[in-house]
Each structure stands twice: as structure tokens, then as C-alpha cells.
Amino acid sequence: MKLSEFCVRRPVFATVLSLMLVIFGLVALERLTLREYPDINRPVVSITTIYRGASANVVENKVTQVIEDRIAGVEGILKLESDSSDERSSIRVEFDVARDIDDATNDVRDRISRVLTQLPPEADPPQVVKADANAESVMFLSFNSEVMTPLEVTDYAERYIVDRLSTVPGVSRAALSGARRAAMRIWIDRQALAARALTVEDIETALRRENVQLPAGRIESQQREFSLRTEVGLDTEKDFRNLVVGR
């Protein structure tokens, strides 16, 4: 039996069904969201560089402008914004919606790798992430322990938690904040420095020179391979006290 024949034989049912369809249509029309300019989440890549001790003007000229000039030619860029403040350079790159975010991020990283030699050696390597640097975090996790010290908790989180969270699908970035790290504070005897014709810069140079780890090659066998490195870092208070500043 055809639908038209069924409706002719049962006009009341056909009328009720038509009214229900009209009512559902009116309700849907009221609740349907219609926008002339709908919200679209465009792919965004953020580049953050830390240059400690530098003013905003120095950061702009030495870091931000150098990186901008290099990445400006990446395919699919719609908008390029930057912000230079004291000790910090932040660049936001917005791509076309058709651009794959992973490919865009890899292109940006490739361009930045070619410009590292042009950045100040004192600046930290640029950090490239697939997210807006100004976006707020959506989840915070707190870690504490009754048997581990704050330094040990920080080390555990860095080794076993941060990397695993970064690989969770949908997670753009996992960062550690409030970390406790070992540090050594050095008090300077200015009279002793003046008596030996030394300056604070001499102490800083000696610390940078001695507190390093250098590669020393590797040892290979048929079954194993060992990497060698020279450890001349300063670890204990005694190491810092015995540091030779000048001769």
C-alpha cells in the first residue's frame, strides 16, 4: 500500500502527522543556531623564547624579529602576531583551517632550526607548541609525597609523568610548574675580590667554564655501545669553595 493511498483512507492520521511535522519544524527553527560568521578553531602554533636579563627592546631586535623573518614564508600562514617583553619573546602563528597542524608545526620547527645560530647564545632555545601561548590551562594536577622530598617529587614528575601526559590524544602540551630544583647561592666577598684584582664577571666566567659536561666519544663492542662524557660539574658546596677563579 502506497503512502498516498494510506493517507487518503485515514485522513485524521494524515492530518495529525502533518501537524506534528509542522510543530517539530517550528521548534527546531527556534533552537537552531545560525551565525553569519561561525566560530572556527584555526590551527595555531606558538613560539616562546626566554632571554634572561634582556630588555624588551633587545628581545625584539635580537630574537623576535629574527624568528619572524625566518618563519614568514611558511605555507598557509593567515596571521602572524608577536609580543616582546623583558626576557621573553612570544610569537603566535595562525594558519588556514585547511592546513594540517602537525605539518605546520614541523615546518615552523624546521625554519627555526636554521636560525638558531643567529640568536644570542645566552637565549634559551625557542619552544614550539601546537597551541596558543596565551591560552589558559584546562587541567591542573598536584603532586605531593610523604616519603619523597620536593626535589625528588620534581624529578619523578619530569621523568615519568610529563612525557606520558604529553602523548595523551587531544593534549597539546603538558608543562611542570612550581618545580623545586637544586640551586647554589654564592655570597661574594668584595674586599677579597678587590685584593686579588678580580671582578664578579670573573667569578661568573669561572662558573660557566667549570660547570659543564662534555662528550668524550663512545666505546663499541659487538653487543653493546657505551657513550662517554667528561663530568666536570660543580655538585657540592666543597666543589664551589675549591673553584679556581683566576691565576
C-alpha positions as CSV (number, residue, x, y, z in Angstrom):
1,M,0.0,0.0,0.0
2,K,1.4,3.4,-1.0
3,L,1.7,6.2,1.4
4,S,-0.6,8.5,-0.5
5,E,-3.3,5.8,-0.6
6,F,-2.9,5.2,3.2
7,C,-3.3,8.9,4.0
8,V,-6.4,9.1,1.8
9,R,-8.0,6.2,3.6
10,R,-7.1,7.6,7.0
11,P,-7.4,11.5,6.8
12,V,-7.3,12.0,10.5
13,F,-4.0,10.2,10.9
14,A,-2.5,12.1,8.0
15,T,-3.7,15.4,9.4
16,V,-2.2,14.7,12.9
17,L,1.1,13.6,11.3
18,S,1.3,16.7,9.3
19,L,0.6,18.9,12.3
20,M,3.3,17.1,14.3
21,L,5.9,17.7,11.5
22,V,5.0,21.4,11.4
23,I,5.4,21.7,15.2
24,F,8.7,19.9,15.2
25,G,9.9,22.1,12.4
26,L,8.9,25.3,14.3
27,V,10.6,24.1,17.5
28,A,13.8,23.2,15.6
29,L,13.8,26.6,13.8
30,E,13.7,28.4,17.2
31,R,16.6,26.3,18.6
32,L,18.7,26.1,15.5
33,T,21.9,28.2,15.9
34,L,22.6,30.2,12.8
35,R,25.6,32.5,12.5
36,E,26.8,34.6,9.7
37,Y,30.4,34.2,11.0
38,P,30.6,30.9,12.9
39,D,33.4,30.2,15.4
40,I,36.2,28.3,13.7
41,N,39.2,26.9,15.6
42,R,42.1,27.7,13.3
43,P,45.4,25.8,13.7
44,V,47.7,27.9,15.9
45,V,51.4,27.4,16.6
46,S,53.2,29.4,19.4
47,I,56.9,30.1,19.7
48,T,58.3,31.2,23.1
49,T,61.9,32.2,23.7
50,I,63.4,33.2,27.0
51,Y,66.3,35.6,27.0
52,R,67.2,36.3,30.7
53,G,68.4,39.7,31.6
54,A,67.4,41.3,28.2
55,S,65.2,44.3,27.9
56,A,62.1,44.3,25.7
57,N,63.9,46.3,23.0
58,V,66.8,43.8,22.9
59,V,64.4,40.9,22.8
60,E,62.5,42.5,19.9
61,N,65.6,43.1,17.8
62,K,67.7,40.1,18.7
63,V,65.1,37.4,19.0
64,T,61.6,38.2,17.8
65,Q,62.5,39.9,14.6
66,V,65.0,37.3,13.6
67,I,62.5,34.4,14.1
68,E,59.6,36.3,12.4
69,D,61.7,36.9,9.3
70,R,62.6,33.2,9.0
71,I,59.1,31.8,9.5
72,A,57.2,34.4,7.5
73,G,57.4,32.3,4.4
74,V,55.8,29.1,5.8
75,E,52.9,27.9,3.7
76,G,49.3,28.7,4.9
77,I,50.0,31.5,7.3
78,L,47.0,33.8,7.8
79,K,48.2,35.9,10.7
80,L,51.5,36.5,12.5
81,E,51.5,38.2,15.9
82,S,54.3,38.8,18.3
83,D,54.9,40.2,21.7
84,S,58.3,41.2,23.1
85,S,58.7,41.9,26.8
86,D,61.5,41.8,29.3
87,E,63.3,38.4,29.0
88,R,60.5,36.9,26.9
89,S,59.6,36.7,23.2
90,S,56.2,35.2,22.2
91,I,55.1,34.7,18.6
92,R,51.7,33.4,17.6
93,V,51.2,32.0,14.1
94,E,47.7,31.3,12.9
95,F,47.2,29.1,9.8
96,D,44.4,28.4,7.4
97,V,41.8,25.8,8.5
98,A,42.8,23.5,5.7
99,R,46.4,23.4,6.9
100,D,47.4,20.3,8.9
101,I,48.6,21.4,12.3
102,D,51.2,18.7,12.6
103,D,52.7,19.6,9.2
104,A,52.6,23.3,10.0
105,T,54.4,22.7,13.3
106,N,57.1,20.7,11.7
107,D,57.6,23.4,9.0
108,V,58.0,26.1,11.8
109,R,60.4,23.9,13.7
110,D,62.5,23.3,10.6
111,R,62.7,27.1,9.9
112,I,63.7,27.9,13.4
113,S,66.4,25.2,13.4
114,R,68.1,27.2,10.6
115,V,68.1,30.4,12.6
116,L,69.5,29.1,16.0
117,T,73.0,30.3,15.1
118,Q,71.7,33.8,14.6
119,L,70.1,34.0,18.1
120,P,72.1,35.2,21.1
121,P,73.9,32.3,22.8
122,E,72.5,33.4,26.2
123,A,68.9,32.9,25.0
124,D,67.2,29.6,25.6
125,P,66.2,27.5,22.5
126,P,62.8,28.6,21.2
127,Q,59.9,26.4,22.3
128,V,57.4,25.5,19.6
129,V,54.0,24.2,20.7
130,K,50.7,23.4,18.8
131,A,48.6,25.8,20.9
132,D,48.1,29.4,21.6
133,A,50.7,30.6,24.2
134,N,48.0,32.9,25.7
135,A,45.5,30.1,26.2
136,E,44.7,29.0,29.7
137,S,45.3,25.5,31.0
138,V,42.2,23.3,31.3
139,M,43.5,20.9,33.9
140,F,45.9,21.1,36.9
141,L,47.4,18.1,38.7
142,S,49.0,18.4,42.1
143,F,51.7,16.0,43.3
144,N,52.9,15.5,46.8
145,S,54.5,12.8,48.8
146,E,55.1,11.9,52.5
147,V,58.3,9.9,51.8
148,M,59.9,12.0,49.0
149,T,61.5,15.4,49.2
150,P,60.2,18.2,46.9
151,L,63.3,17.8,44.8
152,E,62.6,14.1,44.4
153,V,58.9,14.8,43.5
154,T,60.0,17.2,40.8
155,D,62.5,14.7,39.4
156,Y,59.8,11.9,39.4
157,A,57.3,14.1,37.7
158,E,59.7,15.2,35.0
159,R,60.9,11.6,34.3
160,Y,57.6,9.6,34.4
161,I,54.6,11.9,34.3
162,V,55.0,14.9,32.0
163,D,56.1,12.9,28.9
164,R,53.2,10.4,29.3
165,L,50.6,13.2,29.7
166,S,52.0,14.8,26.5
167,T,51.2,11.7,24.5
168,V,47.5,11.5,25.5
169,P,45.3,12.2,22.5
170,G,44.0,15.7,22.5
171,V,46.7,17.1,24.8
172,S,48.6,20.0,23.2
173,R,51.1,20.5,26.0
174,A,51.9,19.3,29.4
175,A,54.1,21.6,31.5
176,L,55.5,21.4,35.0
177,S,55.1,24.5,37.2
178,G,56.2,25.1,40.8
179,A,59.1,22.7,40.4
180,R,61.7,22.6,43.1
181,R,65.3,22.4,41.8
182,A,68.6,22.3,43.4
183,A,70.4,25.6,43.5
184,M,73.6,27.1,45.0
185,R,73.7,30.7,46.3
186,I,77.1,32.2,46.3
187,W,77.9,35.2,48.6
188,I,80.8,37.3,47.3
189,D,83.5,38.9,49.5
190,R,84.1,42.2,47.7
191,Q,87.2,43.0,49.7
192,A,88.8,39.7,48.8
193,L,87.9,40.3,45.1
194,A,89.5,43.8,45.2
195,A,92.6,42.5,46.9
196,R,93.1,40.0,44.1
197,A,92.1,42.4,41.3
198,L,89.1,40.2,40.4
199,T,85.5,41.1,39.4
200,V,82.1,39.5,39.6
201,E,82.4,38.8,35.9
202,D,85.5,36.7,36.6
203,I,83.5,34.5,39.0
204,E,80.7,34.1,36.6
205,T,83.1,33.2,33.8
206,A,84.8,30.6,36.0
207,L,81.4,29.1,37.0
208,R,80.4,28.8,33.4
209,R,83.8,27.3,32.4
210,E,83.9,24.6,35.1
211,N,80.3,23.6,35.5
212,V,79.9,21.8,32.1
213,Q,79.5,18.3,30.7
214,L,81.4,17.5,27.5
215,P,81.1,14.4,25.2
216,A,84.1,12.2,25.2
217,G,83.2,9.7,22.4
218,R,81.9,6.2,22.8
219,I,83.0,2.6,23.2
220,E,81.6,0.0,20.9
221,S,81.6,-3.8,21.1
222,Q,79.7,-6.5,19.2
223,Q,76.8,-6.5,21.7
224,R,77.0,-3.1,23.5
225,E,77.7,0.5,23.0
226,F,78.7,3.0,25.7
227,S,78.6,6.7,25.5
228,L,81.4,8.6,27.3
229,R,81.3,12.0,28.8
230,T,83.5,14.1,31.0
231,E,81.9,15.3,34.1
232,V,83.5,18.5,35.5
233,G,80.3,19.9,37.0
234,L,80.1,21.5,40.4
235,D,77.8,19.4,42.7
236,T,78.7,20.0,46.3
237,E,79.5,23.0,48.5
238,K,83.1,21.9,48.6
239,D,83.3,21.9,44.8
240,F,82.2,25.5,44.7
241,R,84.6,26.6,47.5
242,N,87.5,25.0,45.7
243,L,86.7,26.7,42.4
244,V,89.7,28.4,40.9
245,V,88.6,31.9,39.7
246,G,91.9,33.2,38.4
247,R,95.6,32.6,38.4
